[in-house]
Amino acid sequence: GVTEGYNGTIFAYGQTGSGKSFTMQGIVDPSAQKGIIPRAFEHIFESVQCAENTKFLLRASYLEIYNEDIRDLLGADTKQRLE
């Protein structure tokens, strides 16, 4: 649906140490252990490359909410809290 204009969200929730980060990021090698984020990006960019006569605007954010603090994990300073 995201390639048809719908917003998409992946929400990981659970106790500390339960594997959320590994599930989202995974590891590059072996490729069978890539996480949801790299797999989703691959799928989206493959779809964009195959589309004809269509323009796409892609935006991504990777936020952490912990103890009521929000951090942008793609930002220059991942320790800085967001409002």
MODELLER restraints for C-alpha pairs under 7 A, 6 or more apart:
rsr = mdl.restraints
at = mdl.atoms
rsr.add(forms.Gaussian(group=physical.xy_distance, feature=features.Distance(at['CA:2:A'], at['CA:8:A']), mean=5.92, stdev=0.5))
rsr.add(forms.Gaussian(group=physical.xy_distance, feature=features.Distance(at['CA:3:A'], at['CA:44:A']), mean=6.91, stdev=0.5))
rsr.add(forms.Gaussian(group=physical.xy_distance, feature=features.Distance(at['CA:12:A'], at['CA:20:A']), mean=6.06, stdev=0.5))
rsr.add(forms.Gaussian(group=physical.xy_distance, feature=features.Distance(at['CA:22:A'], at['CA:35:A']), mean=6.63, stdev=0.5))
rsr.add(forms.Gaussian(group=physical.xy_distance, feature=features.Distance(at['CA:23:A'], at['CA:35:A']), mean=5.15, stdev=0.5))
rsr.add(forms.Gaussian(group=physical.xy_distance, feature=features.Distance(at['CA:23:A'], at['CA:36:A']), mean=6.34, stdev=0.5))
rsr.add(forms.Gaussian(group=physical.xy_distance, feature=features.Distance(at['CA:24:A'], at['CA:35:A']), mean=4.77, stdev=0.5))
rsr.add(forms.Gaussian(group=physical.xy_distance, feature=features.Distance(at['CA:24:A'], at['CA:36:A']), mean=4.84, stdev=0.5))
rsr.add(forms.Gaussian(group=physical.xy_distance, feature=features.Distance(at['CA:24:A'], at['CA:37:A']), mean=5.54, stdev=0.5))
rsr.add(forms.Gaussian(group=physical.xy_distance, feature=features.Distance(at['CA:25:A'], at['CA:34:A']), mean=6.61, stdev=0.5))
rsr.add(forms.Gaussian(group=physical.xy_distance, feature=features.Distance(at['CA:25:A'], at['CA:35:A']), mean=4.34, stdev=0.5))
rsr.add(forms.Gaussian(group=physical.xy_distance, feature=features.Distance(at['CA:25:A'], at['CA:36:A']), mean=6.43, stdev=0.5))
rsr.add(forms.Gaussian(group=physical.xy_distance, feature=features.Distance(at['CA:25:A'], at['CA:37:A']), mean=5.91, stdev=0.5))
rsr.add(forms.Gaussian(group=physical.xy_distance, feature=features.Distance(at['CA:25:A'], at['CA:38:A']), mean=6.89, stdev=0.5))
rsr.add(forms.Gaussian(group=physical.xy_distance, feature=features.Distance(at['CA:26:A'], at['CA:33:A']), mean=5.61, stdev=0.5))
rsr.add(forms.Gaussian(group=physical.xy_distance, feature=features.Distance(at['CA:26:A'], at['CA:34:A']), mean=4.46, stdev=0.5))
rsr.add(forms.Gaussian(group=physical.xy_distance, feature=features.Distance(at['CA:26:A'], at['CA:35:A']), mean=3.94, stdev=0.5))
rsr.add(forms.Gaussian(group=physical.xy_distance, feature=features.Distance(at['CA:27:A'], at['CA:33:A']), mean=5.61, stdev=0.5))
rsr.add(forms.Gaussian(group=physical.xy_distance, feature=features.Distance(at['CA:27:A'], at['CA:34:A']), mean=5.07, stdev=0.5))
rsr.add(forms.Gaussian(group=physical.xy_distance, feature=features.Distance(at['CA:27:A'], at['CA:35:A']), mean=6.87, stdev=0.5))
rsr.add(forms.Gaussian(group=physical.xy_distance, feature=features.Distance(at['CA:28:A'], at['CA:34:A']), mean=5.55, stdev=0.5))
rsr.add(forms.Gaussian(group=physical.xy_distance, feature=features.Distance(at['CA:61:A'], at['CA:74:A']), mean=6.82, stdev=0.5))
rsr.add(forms.Gaussian(group=physical.xy_distance, feature=features.Distance(at['CA:62:A'], at['CA:72:A']), mean=6.02, stdev=0.5))
rsr.add(forms.Gaussian(group=physical.xy_distance, feature=features.Distance(at['CA:62:A'], at['CA:73:A']), mean=5.41, stdev=0.5))
rsr.add(forms.Gaussian(group=physical.xy_distance, feature=features.Distance(at['CA:62:A'], at['CA:74:A']), mean=5.99, stdev=0.5))
rsr.add(forms.Gaussian(group=physical.xy_distance, feature=features.Distance(at['CA:63:A'], at['CA:70:A']), mean=6.73, stdev=0.5))
rsr.add(forms.Gaussian(group=physical.xy_distance, feature=features.Distance(at['CA:63:A'], at['CA:71:A']), mean=5.61, stdev=0.5))
rsr.add(forms.Gaussian(group=physical.xy_distance, feature=features.Distance(at['CA:63:A'], at['CA:72:A']), mean=4.72, stdev=0.5))
rsr.add(forms.Gaussian(group=physical.xy_distance, feature=features.Distance(at['CA:63:A'], at['CA:73:A']), mean=5.62, stdev=0.5))
rsr.add(forms.Gaussian(group=physical.xy_distance, feature=features.Distance(at['CA:64:A'], at['CA:70:A']), mean=5.59, stdev=0.5))
rsr.add(forms.Gaussian(group=physical.xy_distance, feature=features.Distance(at['CA:64:A'], at['CA:71:A']), mean=5.17, stdev=0.5))
rsr.add(forms.Gaussian(group=physical.xy_distance, feature=features.Distance(at['CA:64:A'], at['CA:72:A']), mean=6.54, stdev=0.5))
rsr.add(forms.Gaussian(group=physical.xy_distance, feature=features.Distance(at['CA:64:A'], at['CA:73:A']), mean=6.76, stdev=0.5))
rsr.add(forms.Gaussian(group=physical.xy_distance, feature=features.Distance(at['CA:65:A'], at['CA:71:A']), mean=6.59, stdev=0.5))
rsr.add(forms.Gaussian(group=physical.xy_distance, feature=features.Distance(at['CA:69:A'], at['CA:81:A']), mean=6.25, stdev=0.5))
rsr.add(forms.Gaussian(group=physical.xy_distance, feature=features.Distance(at['CA:70:A'], at['CA:81:A']), mean=5.60, stdev=0.5))
rsr.add(forms.Gaussian(group=physical.xy_distance, feature=features.Distance(at['CA:70:A'], at['CA:82:A']), mean=5.41, stdev=0.5))
rsr.add(forms.Gaussian(group=physical.xy_distance, feature=features.Distance(at['CA:71:A'], at['CA:78:A']), mean=6.18, stdev=0.5))
rsr.add(forms.Gaussian(group=physical.xy_distance, feature=features.Distance(at['CA:71:A'], at['CA:79:A']), mean=6.70, stdev=0.5))
rsr.add(forms.Gaussian(group=physical.xy_distance, feature=features.Distance(at['CA:71:A'], at['CA:80:A']), mean=6.28, stdev=0.5))
rsr.add(forms.Gaussian(group=physical.xy_distance, feature=features.Distance(at['CA:71:A'], at['CA:81:A']), mean=5.04, stdev=0.5))
rsr.add(forms.Gaussian(group=physical.xy_distance, feature=features.Distance(at['CA:71:A'], at['CA:82:A']), mean=5.72, stdev=0.5))
rsr.add(forms.Gaussian(group=physical.xy_distance, feature=features.Distance(at['CA:72:A'], at['CA:78:A']), mean=5.83, stdev=0.5))
